[in-house]
Amino acid sequence: MRVAAVVAATALLIFGCKTDPPPATEADFCGAAKSASCKEPSECDDAVVAGCATLDAALSPSLLVAARDCLESKVCGVASCLSRARASAWPTPEHAALATSYCTFCAPDVPDCEYWFYDKKSKLPGGLVLPFSGAVAAAVEAECTSDSDQCRGRFASCASETIARVVGESLDPMLADCVLAAFRGESGTTGPGGAPTITTCTPENCNGCCRDDKCEPGDLEEACGRRGKACQICYGEQRCTNGTCKEPCGPNNCAGCCDGDVCRTGEETGACGADGAACKDCKEEGSTFVCSNKQCIDGSCKATCANGCCAGERCEPGTAANACGRGGEGCVDCGFGRLCNATTRSCTIDPNALWDFYVSFAVLPETTVDGSSWDVLGGLPDPYLVAYSSEGSSMHSGETQVQNDTTFPFWAETPLRGVKASELLNFLAFDVWDSDVDFDDLIGGCQIPVKPEHFDGSLRDYTCPPTPRAGEVKLYYRIRPHQ
C-alpha cells in the first residue's frame, strides 16, 4: 500500500497538480532573508538579500519556500539556505513538460523515464534543472530536446549553458553568479544518463567538513567540522573553534569557574568558584581565606568547625538545605529540588520535586537506514520529537512541533512539564519521527540514562546509537526546575 501511495504521489508531483506547495512570495523569502543575521555574512549573502525580489524569475517557488523555512530555523547564511533547499524543490508544469519532451525525444528507451526524471537517486539529468524556475525549464526544453539524434548525449552541457544564460539575463551579475554557484556540481563530467557526477566527500579528500557531498572549510558557525566529518551547525552562543562547536566558558559547560574562556576546577585559592561564574582569588577577601567546596571561607572557621560547615567566617550546623556540610568545609547551598541529609550532611535529590524536560535541538541522519531519502523527491525530513517518562503507574508523554526539511531541528520546547525527579530517574526516553502524509517514519531515539547530577539545568547531550530500524540521533536537552 505504501509503494502504491508513493507512486501516486510522485506522479502528481511530476505533473504539477494541486498537490504542489503554495508559491513563495517576495515577502515570504525576502522578509526572512532581510531579518537573518550572521556574524560574518558572505558577499553572496549580501547579494541575495539585495536582489531577493528578483529571484522568482530564476528559482523554483518551492525552493524559495524551503529556503525561507531554513532561514526561519535560524540557520546562518542566506546563500547557504538557498543551496540547502535544493533537495526540497518540486517540479512545476514547465518542468513536467521538459520531462515529457526529454523522455519522448532524447531517451525513449528508458523505462518509466518521466517517473524517474527528477528523482535524486536516478541517473537521469532532471536534477540539473529542478532548482530553477518554470521559465528556465521552458528554455531548456526548447533549446535542448529538439534534436532527437543528439539531445541525450549533449543534454547536460546544453542545459547547463541554457541555465547560465537565462539566469544571467534575469538577475544582477553578482547575484546570478551566486545562484549558479549554489547549484553547481563539483565536476563537469557526466554519468550515463547525462547527469553530472559528484566526487564523494571523504576524510581522504576533505580537511574540513562534508555537507551535501561538498567539502566545506569547516570554520564557520553554519558549517563547522574537520577531518571529513559531517558539518555541524553551531547554535546559540556556540562558536566554531578548531572545527568543533563550543560555547564560551559559562554555566552550560563549566562546573567550576571561568578564568576568561578557560574552565578551572574552582577548588584553588587563587581561582575559586562554581557554576561557570568568574573565578575569585580568595586572598582578596582576607589573608586567612581559602577555597573550600568552590567558595571562599575563613581558614580559622575551618579549623574550629569540625561538626558543621563554614559560611564565610561563620560555623553553621550543616543540616539546612541552603547550608549543608561538615568537617569545617564550605557550606553548600543544595539548590532547587534538593535536600540536606541530616546524617551524612550532604545534598540529595528530593524525589518529589518537580522538573521540566526541555529539548533544544538534535542532529539527525541525512538518510534513512537503507540509504534512501526521507521524502519521495529527495527532501530532508520533517522531524518532531516525542518524550516519555514513567514510574510505576505514573506516566507522562508529550511532543514538540514539526520542523520542516531539516536534519538539525531547533525546537526549544518543553515536551514534559512538572515530572517528579524520581520518575525521570526511573525512565526517560524519546523518539524522533519524520512527519509524512501517509504515515510517519521513525528517525531514531532511545532511553536517556538520567543521574542525580543531571538536575542542574545545564545543556547536556546524549547520542542514541543506530539500530537495524533507526539511525543515530544526538539530542541536546536540559532538565530544569518546573516553571
SEPA-157634 format. One line per 8 residues: number of its first residue (from 1); their letters; for each residue y, x, z of C-alpha. Coordinates in steps of 0.001 Angstrom, whole numbers. Each point is the difference from the previous one (the first is absolute). Example, Ala and Ser with C-alpha at 12.3 -4.5 7.8 and 13.67 -1.06 7.14 Angstrom:
// SEPA-157634
1	as	-4500/12300/7800; 3440/1370/-660
//
This chain:
// SEPA-157634
1	mrvaavva	0/0/0; 2410/2814/855; -605/1755/-3374; 683/-3219/-1882; 3210/-522/1979; 1171/3537/-738; -726/-388/-3714; 1894/-3279/-124
9	atallifg	2924/1417/1949; 180/3062/-2224; -45/-2104/-3152; 2918/-2002/1337; 1919/3151/827; -516/1541/-3448; 1445/-3011/-1758; 2955/-287/2365
17	cktdpppa	-633/-3546/1199; 1612/-1792/2905; -1855/2235/2466; 2445/2819/-752; 2154/1042/2976; 3600/-1246/66; 2385/2228/-1953; 2182/2397/1901
25	teadfcga	3728/-579/-70; 2759/2553/173; 706/-1028/3590; -3674/452/975; -418/3622/-980; 3629/1143/-27; 630/-1376/3466; -3000/1870/1401
33	aksascke	913/3165/-1949; 3601/17/1199; -976/-552/3623; -2790/2624/-67; 759/3213/1827; -1440/3466/-340; 1029/3131/1814; 276/1886/-3290
41	psecddav	-26/-2403/-2990; -948/1612/-3304; 2086/-106/-3167; -2406/-2616/-1353; 429/-2110/3152; 3751/-41/-627; -471/-716/-3711; -2311/-2958/671
49	vagcatld	2413/-1502/2546; 2953/409/-2377; -1827/-1509/-2987; -2312/-2496/1723; 1626/-2992/-1739; -1189/1289/-3382; -3605/763/956; -1358/-3401/-1059
57	aalspsll	612/1032/-3623; -2516/2800/374; -2389/-854/2849; -2473/-2799/713; 1293/-2783/2290; -3140/184/2124; 457/3743/452; 3541/-560/1275
65	vaardcle	-1327/-2582/2482; -2543/2530/1314; 2663/2746/130; 2242/-2313/2016; -2832/-652/2470; -603/3744/241; 3638/578/950; 14/-2852/2503
73	skvcgvas	-2960/1617/1781; 2377/2939/708; -1683/2505/-2308; 2525/2719/-752; 927/616/-3642; 1212/-2625/-2495; -1433/1885/-3002; -3229/622/1902
81	clsraras	-395/-3743/588; 322/-657/-3740; -2818/2455/-669; -2201/-1352/2806; 456/-3561/-1282; -1720/898/-3266; -3381/-1189/1245; 1443/-3466/699
89	awptpeha	1420/-692/-3479; -1307/-3183/-1700; -194/-645/-3762; 2747/-2146/-1539; -625/-2222/-3061; 1229/2909/-2130; -2573/2256/1619; -2702/-2579/-751
97	alatsyct	1090/-50/-3647; -167/3802/-120; -3545/-57/1428; -1062/-2512/-2655; 1478/2051/-2844; -1490/3284/1219; -3447/-1485/518; 82/-1838/-3356
105	fcapdvpd	1295/2787/-2226; -541/3289/1863; -3206/-507/2016; -1951/-2974/-1395; -3289/1628/1049; 848/270/3739; -1793/-2740/2009; 2303/-2226/2078
113	ceywfydk	2913/2114/-1115; 2763/-2417/1031; -1621/-553/3377; -11/3749/787; 3156/1042/-1842; 2177/204/3146; -2733/781/2519; 724/3148/2008
121	ksklpggl	-3580/1285/-249; -213/-613/-3755; 441/2774/-2584; 2045/-2385/-2137; 3702/932/-242; 1672/-3149/1345; 1066/1775/3181; 2533/1991/-2028
129	vlpfsgav	2010/-3144/-706; -696/-2219/3031; 2894/1231/2228; 2574/-753/-2678; 1755/-3207/-1048; -1160/-2577/-2514; 2577/1358/-2462; -1586/3451/207
137	aaaveaec	-3500/-1489/-454; 1191/-1952/-3067; 1456/3161/-1529; -3272/1889/602; -1954/-2827/-1642; 2245/12/-3064; 17/3759/-470; -3458/1114/1183
145	tsdsdqcr	-2581/-2623/-1021; 839/-765/-3643; -2024/2818/-1618; -3608/-969/675; -1328/3269/-1451; 1912/2292/2350; 1360/-2031/2896; -2921/658/2354
153	grfascas	217/3772/-205; 3781/209/155; 748/-2948/2270; 651/2045/3157; 2482/2348/-1691; 1651/-2866/-1906; 285/-2125/3149; 1470/2907/1996
161	etiarvvg	2589/700/-2704; 912/-3682/-319; 298/-442/3764; 2258/3046/249; 2216/-1274/-2847; 367/-3590/1250; 564/1057/3623; 2531/2584/-1189
169	esldpmla	1867/-2673/-1952; -52/-2455/2911; 1048/2200/2917; 2514/2672/902; -1403/3443/-1038; -465/1250/3562; -1629/-3263/1098; -2222/-50/-3098
177	dcvlaafr	-1274/3512/775; -781/-1027/3589; -1835/-3157/-1093; -2084/1850/-2575; -836/2746/2509; -1163/-2618/2536; -2745/-1207/-2353; -900/3158/-1871
185	gesgttgp	-3563/1353/230; -672/3548/1093; -1180/1199/-3423; 498/-860/-3625; -3701/-125/-900; -1764/-3292/-622; -3421/-1379/745; -2408/-1734/-2388
193	ggaptitt	1881/-3299/134; 3415/1549/-511; 1103/-83/3643; 1542/3155/1531; -2316/2099/2122; 1223/1099/3412; -1015/3140/1817; -1537/-892/3349
201	ctpencng	2093/1136/2971; -2147/2155/2307; 478/2685/2680; -885/2547/-2702; 3024/-830/-2150; 2489/-1491/2497; 1669/1866/2871; 1925/-3122/973
209	ccrddkce	-1462/-3506/245; -1579/-2463/-2440; 1306/-3482/-811; -1159/-2138/-2917; -1864/3100/-1227; 3274/1948/-226; 759/3147/1981; 3181/-419/2070
217	pgdleeac	1815/2890/1761; -1002/-1474/3361; 3252/730/1822; 1666/-3427/-181; -52/-2833/2541; -1284/-2372/-2702; -2690/2465/-1178; -1085/2378/2741
225	grrgkacq	-3134/2133/-47; -1628/3239/-1075; -3200/1548/-1348; -634/-2830/-2465; -463/-2719/2619; 1356/-3529/-498; 3765/-271/417; 1168/-1710/3185
233	icygeqrc	3200/-1948/586; 1953/1063/3084; 1261/-3052/1901; 2753/-557/2530; 1239/3252/1504; -2772/2068/-1564; 907/2963/-2189; -2185/1946/-2396
241	tngtckep	-579/3364/1679; -2321/2502/-1693; -1749/-2817/-1838; -527/-2167/3107; 1921/-3087/1155; 1381/776/3448; 2464/-1737/2288; 2610/2082/1860
249	cgpnncag	-1075/825/3535; 325/-3139/2122; -1864/-2689/1969; -2316/-837/-2901; -1523/3456/-279; 713/1965/3170; -1492/-702/3439; 1992/2878/1447
257	ccdgdvcr	3632/826/-755; 1865/989/-3141; 1576/3430/-309; 1993/-768/-3129; -2691/-1098/-2461; -2788/1829/1895; -2219/-1959/2399; -612/1897/3278
265	tgeetgac	-2548/-902/2689; 2788/-1085/2380; -1633/1811/2929; 2182/3142/23; 2867/443/2420; 2238/1070/-2864; -1234/-2778/-2337; -866/-3052/2100
273	gadgaack	-268/-3590/-1173; -2134/-2824/-1391; -204/-2709/-2656; 1764/1981/-2697; 3279/364/1931; 2074/3162/-224; -1374/2842/2143; 1782/785/3273
281	dckeegst	403/3300/1823; -789/-947/3623; 1958/2966/1352; 3157/-1759/-1177; -651/-2631/2734; -418/2603/2729; -1458/3442/587; -3006/-1452/1866
289	fvcsnkqc	-887/-2595/-2642; -3245/276/-1959; -1784/-2106/-2643; -2809/-2296/1192; -1586/-2837/-1995; 2615/627/-2690; 2947/-598/2358; 2250/2196/2099
297	idgsckat	-624/-108/3764; 1171/2012/2962; -2514/2720/856; 622/-465/3746; -1202/-3644/-271; -3133/1151/-1794; -811/2317/2918; 284/-2722/2694
305	cangccag	-1200/-3213/-1743; -3779/505/-133; -887/-3685/392; 2567/-1444/-2377; 2072/920/-3023; 3468/1346/-597; 2864/-1877/-1684; 2579/2705/-324
313	ercepgta	532/1085/3617; -1664/-3052/1642; -3636/-288/1109; -1422/-3424/-935; -3318/-1573/1202; -1336/199/-3565; -1567/-3489/-104; 2660/-1947/-1923
321	anacgrgg	-269/-645/-3725; 3433/1563/-529; -715/2987/2293; -3671/868/-192; -1546/3352/942; -1141/2410/2675; -128/3652/985; 3762/423/-173
329	egcvdcgf	18/-243/-3778; 2702/-1918/-1817; -237/-3782/403; -1098/-1825/-3141; 1424/-3320/-1145; -3154/-1667/-1286; 1999/-2203/-2383; -681/-3432/-1472
337	grlcnatt	-3475/-1402/460; -1206/2651/2415; -837/83/3712; -130/2816/2547; -3476/344/1478; 584/232/3753; -3116/2141/519; 416/2563/-2741
345	rsctidpn	3784/-476/-254; -238/154/-3766; 1137/-2420/-2684; -2531/-2407/-1508; 238/-2732/-2608; 600/-3506/1381; -2819/-1886/-1758; 1995/-3262/103
353	alwdfyvs	3221/1362/-1507; 850/-1460/-3408; 504/2153/-3093; 814/-410/-3701; -1848/1626/-2899; 2625/1027/-2574; -941/1294/-3455; 2486/2197/-1819
361	favlpett	-1590/1024/-3302; -3267/1143/-1590; -1261/2375/-2669; -2547/-1694/-2274; -2335/1241/-2765; 1295/-99/-3584; -3198/-1674/-1294; -2931/-2081/1212
369	vdgsswdv	-3163/1710/1251; -1488/-147/-3514; 3069/1680/-1501; 1467/-3073/-1698; 3549/-1327/290; 904/-2604/2590; 1395/-2401/-2595; -1251/-1050/-3423
377	lgglpdpy	2722/1888/-1871; -115/3128/2133; 2553/-1063/2631; 180/1190/3588; -1326/-2164/2874; 1965/-2717/1822; -1051/931/3543; 191/-1884/3264
385	lvaysseg	-1490/907/3391; -2059/-2114/2407; -334/1211/3621; -2582/-1072/2609; -510/547/3736; -2542/-1422/2418; -1363/180/3549; -2632/-2460/1076
393	ssmhsget	1201/-3499/-912; 3565/1204/-606; 805/713/-3667; 3178/538/-2005; 643/413/-3725; 2999/122/-2302; 1073/1222/-3408; 2991/1508/-1780
401	qvqndttf	1837/-1130/-3107; -1240/1114/-3436; 1659/3086/-1494; -70/-46/-3799; -1245/2793/-2292; -208/2930/2394; -2406/2446/1586; 2623/794/2682
409	pfwaetpl	680/-3429/1567; 2857/94/2513; -484/-3085/2165; 1936/655/3226; -1645/-3103/1518; -1762/-950/3236; -3229/-1885/-807; -1182/-80/3650
417	rgvkasel	2355/-996/2831; -502/-371/3736; -3525/1441/229; -1356/1342/3296; -488/3741/229; -3639/-483/965; -620/-1964/-3224; 1572/2659/-2225
425	lnflafdv	-2006/2686/1787; -3182/-2020/-538; 335/-749/-3719; 2828/423/-2536; -697/-4/-3750; 1710/-703/-3302; -794/-689/-3655; 2295/471/-2997
433	wdsdvdfd	-518/-2411/-2896; 1262/-189/-3581; 1439/-3473/-589; -1321/-1448/-3297; 181/-3318/-1841; -3731/-749/229; -1164/1728/3174; 1220/2982/2018
441	dliggcqi	-1615/3449/-155; -591/2172/3064; 1899/3284/-264; -1132/1511/3303; 193/-143/3781; -1857/749/3235; 181/-71/3796; 2716/2108/1665
449	pvkpehfd	-1276/1836/3099; 2807/-810/2464; 498/2209/3060; 2339/-408/3008; 2320/2714/-1270; 631/-2030/-3164; 2097/-2528/1959; 3207/2016/-303
457	gslrdytc	1685/-1701/-2955; -107/3112/-2174; -899/-82/-3681; -3688/793/-404; -2348/118/-2938; -3691/-579/-521; -2058/578/-3147; -2889/-2310/-820
465	pptprage	-2650/1921/-1948; -1289/-1334/-3337; -3116/-2151/-106; -2192/-1224/-2869; 2088/-3185/-12; 3536/1256/723; 2225/3054/-390; 1788/2295/2443
473	vklyyrir	3037/-1588/1683; 2520/1773/2232; 2007/-2303/2285; 3176/862/1924; 506/-2241/3040; 1442/-335/3504; -1255/-1668/3185; 3165/-1000/1775
481	phq	1102/-2277/2862; -123/-3723/-773; 3395/-1283/-1077
//
